[in-house]
Each structure stands twice: as structure tokens, then as C-alpha cells.
Amino acid sequence: DPGHRPSLLALEEKARETKNDGLLVQLLELRERVAEDDEERKKLLREIAALYEGPLGAAAEAVGPLSRLLELIPGDLQLTESLGRAYLAAGRHDEAEGILAPLATKLAAAKQGKN
């Protein structure tokens, strides 16, 4: 049963012990699907995205988790930037531009406001 929480947690612990990041990300994705609340889902999505962007070296794979996380935390500038970078890594340049251009405008306006 891919939604059996105790099994997922036990397997996740083993994946962490053996530093098997590929298996760990798969297990975290399964846990995210059966997460009971948004706070748990946010934590899992952050870790999934961090694994893709970091140890797994597959930033393009972070698009899905970052998109779902941004739905839970709309307007988060850091997440928006991360999603834009993931789109670039995936070769989805139009979508990256659609996210990063307004972000750059916001940041430029904020900097002018400080001056």
C-alpha cells in the first residue's frame, strides 16, 4: 500500500541512514500525496525540491514540487525565484521568463523604494 504511513516512515528512515537520496525523494513524494495537512505538505515539498536541486542534481525535476508549494504559499519571492530557475533548467524558457521578469521588476521597485 503506497499510502501506508508507518511503512513509508520506516523506509524513509532507512533511505536517510543509507544516504539513498533517489529512494528518499520517491518516498517523500509518496508521503506528500497522503499528507494530512498543509504544514506537513509544505515541509515535504521543500525537502523534495531541495533534494532535486542539490544532491540529485536534477533541478528540472523540482518544477512540480515547487509549483505545488507555491500554490500553498502564494507570493513567496524565494519560491518564485526557485521555480523560475527550475523552469530554466527544464528548458522551459517562456515560463521562466513569465515568472522571473515580474519578480525582477518587483525587486527593482523595492530597491528604489529603499533609496
C-alpha positions as a printed NumPy array, in Angstrom:
array([[  0.   ,   0.   ,   0.   ],
       [  1.813,   3.168,  -1.166],
       [ -0.168,   5.255,   1.316],
       [  0.645,   3.234,   4.441],
       [  2.275,   5.889,   6.625],
       [  4.156,   3.617,   9.064],
       [  5.758,   1.736,   6.162],
       [  6.66 ,   4.962,   4.375],
       [  8.235,   6.374,   7.541],
       [ 10.246,   3.196,   8.161],
       [ 11.507,   3.137,   4.568],
       [ 12.282,   6.841,   4.716],
       [ 14.399,   6.279,   7.817],
       [ 16.366,   3.54 ,   6.031],
       [ 16.866,   5.739,   2.962],
       [ 18.228,   8.513,   5.184],
       [ 20.54 ,   6.094,   7.033],
       [ 21.975,   4.769,   3.779],
       [ 22.049,   8.253,   2.182],
       [ 19.99 ,   6.966,  -0.744],
       [ 18.649,  10.318,  -1.955],
       [ 16.948,   8.838,  -5.016],
       [ 14.864,   6.498,  -2.906],
       [ 14.321,   9.181,  -0.283],
       [ 12.795,  11.608,  -2.77 ],
       [ 10.447,   8.892,  -4.047],
       [  9.302,   8.126,  -0.517],
       [  8.827,  11.798,   0.319],
       [  6.716,  12.204,  -2.812],
       [  4.528,   9.299,  -1.7  ],
       [  4.194,  10.861,   1.751],
       [  3.272,  14.206,   0.214],
       [  0.379,  12.58 ,  -1.635],
       [ -1.077,  11.267,   1.631],
       [ -0.117,  14.229,   3.84 ],
       [ -2.828,  15.075,   6.32 ],
       [ -2.372,  18.843,   6.404],
       [ -0.797,  21.71 ,   4.509],
       [  2.016,  22.239,   7.024],
       [  3.22 ,  18.674,   6.573],
       [  2.818,  19.02 ,   2.802],
       [  4.885,  22.26 ,   2.79 ],
       [  7.707,  20.623,   4.747],
       [  7.78 ,  17.625,   2.436],
       [  7.674,  19.715,  -0.742],
       [ 10.549,  21.89 ,   0.477],
       [ 12.688,  18.833,   1.14 ],
       [ 11.774,  17.219,  -2.174],
       [ 12.697,  20.371,  -4.096],
       [ 15.944,  20.741,  -2.135],
       [ 16.929,  17.156,  -2.958],
       [ 16.272,  17.664,  -6.662],
       [ 18.125,  20.986,  -6.731],
       [ 21.015,  19.746,  -4.588],
       [ 22.262,  16.18 ,  -4.143],
       [ 20.319,  14.702,  -7.061],
       [ 21.451,  17.422,  -9.47 ],
       [ 18.102,  17.355, -11.259],
       [ 16.835,  20.919, -10.862],
       [ 14.345,  20.448, -13.703],
       [ 12.563,  17.812, -11.598],
       [ 11.909,  20.444,  -8.918],
       [  9.307,  22.189, -11.109],
       [  6.411,  20.042,  -9.866],
       [  7.162,  20.243,  -6.146],
       [  7.936,  23.969,  -6.327],
       [  4.723,  24.653,  -8.251],
       [  2.665,  22.795,  -5.652],
       [  4.494,  24.588,  -2.843],
       [  3.875,  27.986,  -4.422],
       [  0.161,  27.129,  -4.543],
       [  0.311,  26.639,  -0.775],
       [  2.423,  29.775,  -0.184],
       [  1.416,  32.245,  -2.901],
       [  3.593,  35.306,  -3.339],
       [  6.718,  33.856,  -1.731],
       [  9.525,  35.572,  -3.652],
       [ 12.202,  32.992,  -2.857],
       [  9.971,  30.143,  -4.032],
       [  9.084,  32.114,  -7.143],
       [ 12.764,  32.571,  -7.95 ],
       [ 13.462,  28.869,  -7.333],
       [ 10.602,  27.885,  -9.627],
       [ 11.942,  30.212, -12.321],
       [ 15.376,  28.607, -12.057],
       [ 13.803,  25.148, -12.241],
       [ 11.919,  26.168, -15.392],
       [ 15.215,  27.327, -16.9  ],
       [ 16.855,  24.018, -16.   ],
       [ 13.958,  22.222, -17.679],
       [ 14.39 ,  24.308, -20.838],
       [ 11.003,  25.947, -20.308],
       [ 12.284,  29.436, -21.036],
       [  8.944,  31.133, -21.741],
       [  7.542,  30.008, -18.396],
       [ 10.746,  31.057, -16.642],
       [ 10.556,  34.493, -18.212],
       [  6.907,  34.782, -17.208],
       [  7.886,  34.233, -13.586],
       [ 11.294,  35.896, -13.374],
       [ 10.56 ,  39.125, -15.299],
       [  7.823,  40.308, -12.881],
       [  9.991,  39.204,  -9.963],
       [ 12.882,  41.34 , -11.227],
       [ 10.509,  44.3  , -11.585],
       [  9.284,  43.857,  -8.001],
       [ 12.816,  43.646,  -6.655],
       [ 13.936,  46.709,  -8.637],
       [ 10.966,  48.699,  -7.342],
       [ 11.711,  47.613,  -3.758],
       [ 15.346,  48.687,  -4.142],
       [ 14.321,  52.105,  -5.493],
       [ 11.963,  52.497,  -2.566],
       [ 14.846,  51.949,  -0.13 ],
       [ 16.973,  54.578,  -1.884]])
